[in-house]
Structure formats: structure tokens, C-alpha cells
Amino acid sequence: MQIPLPRLSTVVAVVIAAAAFPALAQTAKPAAAPAKAATVNGVAIPQSRVDVIVRAQAQQGVPDSPQLRQAIRDRLVMDEIVSQEAARKGITKSPEVQAQLDLMRQRVIVGAYQADFLKTHPVTDAQVKAEYDRIKASMGDKEYKARHILVDKEEEATEIIAKLKRGEKFEDLAKASKDAGSKEGGGALDWNSPAGYVKPFSDAMVKLEKGKHTETPVQTQYGWHVIRLDDVRPAKFPAMEEVKGQLVERLQQQALEKNLADLRTKAKVE
């Protein structure tokens, strides 16, 4: 059976970081010589490199196994052989290669900083609950099933409304809509909360009675709309436990982005 190896980008990031900048993979404490995965022409490949890649694979759903570790070891051995040959030929002294190594080192450090920030700033259950309640409130307690016809000019929308008043079918007129995703379905849109639409659209939609269309064109950044409301139902919202993982990720990302923005503000950039 063929053992899946790490994606090339993962291998490059991990191996270059560990090989070119071993201090990143070692602790500051003086200790016994690190365990070796292999030795190539007298150069040791630390076992820690194998462990780092195994952990990266685990995050992608690949279970740890002796076969996986052997495959990673073989890849690292081959990489070390090629690296030594590249050094012998002077390739590693190339300004372009050095620039790439510097960039890779910086990306590894940035990734380590972000991981440390998330670890030291855990999201609390109270924060998750507050975010859940906020989103739920913003979505409202109703969902709407609407249709629309989107055109470029107000005059076109006005003419469509006039045709509707003369008895022409909304579904037929929708074939002229600019919205390619809905026009073949008679302008039908999926069930959605008002928050799922741009404000001018949702403001007009929620004022309609079922079966009625807007009497005047509605302008948004996309153009001019004629809207018909087909139905309304109580909003369906998932239980907090169902979306807790997504909420945690959302809050983590928000916290990290704020931290980075604060660092950027404090930095002196010339």
C-alpha cells in the first residue's frame, strides 16, 4: 500500500525551516544530543523533523504509523542528499535562494506566533454564547421566499411593473433579468433572512404582503429590482452546539486580526 506523504508545500516549509534554521525546532535548554532519524554523509537528520511532519499530516487526517514515519524518513534522507549536492555546487549561496530561505524562515516564525497567540487567548464559552446570540438576533425570527427581476435602468424596472399590472406573469418577465442564477427559475430566490440581502432589497421585501410585488423599482448596488414576496415562515436556526466549532474559529480569527492590527499600529514603518 502506498503511504500518503505530506503535500509539497508542507514538506518544503517544514524541512527548510528545520534544516536551515534548526534553532526553531530546538528548545533553549542545553540537553543531550537530539535523537536522529538518519545520518547522511555525516550530517544528522533530527527525529524532530519527522515528528513535525507527522503532526502536520495528522491535522490533515493521516494517522501516525510506522509506514508513514518510514516514508517521511526516506523523503527527508533524499532531501538531505539533494541539499548537500546543491551546497556543493554553490546553489545555496544564490541571492534568490537566500531570499527564499529568509522568507520561509519569517513565515514559519509568523505561523508560530499566531499559533501561540491562539493558544494563550482561548475562546470562552461565554464569548461563544454571546456571538451566537448576536448572530441569531441579527438574522431575525422570520425567513422569506422571494422572487426578483434585476435590470440596469430604473425605466426598465418601471416598465416591468407596468406589465405585471397588465397581467403578465412575473416568471415570464424574469427571463430578462440580469441575475443569471435566478432568471431561469422565474426569478426565484432561496429561503433567506432579511440579513441575507442588501439593506434596500430587504427593507422593500419585508414590507410586502405574500403574493404582492413592489410598486416602485428598488435600487441597490447591483441595479434596479422588482421584487415579489412568495412566502414567509419562522426562521430556522441551528442549535449552538451544532455551530460551536465555527463560532470558535470565527472568534479566534477576529481576535488574531485585532492583535495583528494593534501590532501594525504600534510599529514604526518607514
Summary of the structure (lengths in Angstrom):
residues: 270
radius of gyration: 29.3
end to end distance: 55.1
largest distance: 89.2
contacts: 698
relative contact order: 0.10
helix: 58%
strand: 14%
